[in-house]
Amino acid sequence: QVQLVESGGGLVQPGGSLTLACTVSGKYDSVSNMGWYRQAPGKQRELVASISVIRETNYTDSVKGRFTISRNNVKNAVSLQMNRLQPEDTAVYYCNAHVWRFGVQGDYWGQGTQVTVSS
């Protein structure tokens, strides 16, 4: 069984910062791409940022220069540092990981954590 355990999130004022963290737990062989998605009310889930094993990163345009994704390959953990947060960043944020088990790659998700940006 593989689980993605998230932490962080909460309420922050516009212009503030938050850090999200996610760790892969359970029995598995390896982890390839990891990333963060978000879903705002009434909207589709969208990719926020992703990072490969060799730390190639990809960001959606609206967060470039404000968010930074990083990973720890020893702990199979991924973080998202979010700076200069804006009300439109309000959403449920989900951790995602591509995990190899018994020679098969699966797509796994965290439970989601709420980020609310409001004064």
N, C-alpha and C positions, 0 to 999 in steps of 0.2 A: 504494500500500500504506500502511495506517495501522497504527501500533503505539503501544501505551501502555506506557511504561517506568516501572516502579515502583522505589522505593528506600525504605530504612528497614526497620522491623521488627526482630525479634530477641527476646532473653530479657530480662525485666525483673522485678524483685520487686514484689509487691503494694504499691500506693500509688505506684509509680513512673510515669514518663512516657516516651512515645515519639512520634515524628513520622513519618508516612508521607508520601511525595511521589510524584507521578505526572505525567508529561509526555506529551502527544500529539505524535507525530512522523510524518513522511511527507507525502504530498501530499493536501490536503483543502481544502475551501472555508471551513468554520467549524465551531466546536464549540458545542453548546447545553448541555443539562444534563450535569453531571459528578457522580460520587458514589463512595462506598466501600461495598462489601458485605463480608460475612464468612461463612465456613463453618467451623463447628466439627465435629469428628469425629462422625459419626452423625446430623448435623443438616442441615437444608436451608439453602441460602444465603439470607442475610437482608440487607436494606438497613440500613446503619448510619447514613449521612448522605448528603444530596444538596444540590447548590447550582446555582441557575440562572445564566444569563448576567448577570442583574441582581442576583445574590447573595442571592436568596431561599433560605433554608436549611430543611432538614427533617431531624429526627433521630429515630431509634428511641428509645422511652421510656427504655430501660436506660442510654443514654449521655448523656442530656440533663444539662447542667451539668458534664460531665466531658470531653467531646470537642468540638472546634471544627473545622469544615470551612471552608476558604478556597480562593480560586482567583485565578490571575493570567491575565487575559484576553489579555494581550499574548503571553505565553509558552504559553498554553493548558495550564496546569498546575494541579493541584489538590493540596491538602495536607490531612492530618488530624492535628491535634494531639490526642493522647490523654493525659489526666491522670488521676490517681487510679485507675490500672489495677487490675483485679480478676481473680482466676483465671478467672472466667466470660467474660472478654474474650478468652481464648485461642482462636485461630482462624487460618485463612488469610484474609488480607484481600486483596480484589480491587478494583482501580480500574476504574471504568466511565465511558464517555463516549459521548454521542450526537453523531456526527460526520457532517457534510454533505459529500458528494463528488458532483460532477456532478449536483446537484439532488436527490440521494437521501440520506435520513438512515439511517445504519447504527448499530448498537449494538456497541461495541467494548469489549474487556476486557483488563486487564493479566494478567501471568502469575501473579500471586498472591505474597504475601509472608507468611511465618509470624510471628505474634506469640504469644509464650508468656509468660504471667504466672505465676510460680512462685517460691517461696522456696527 
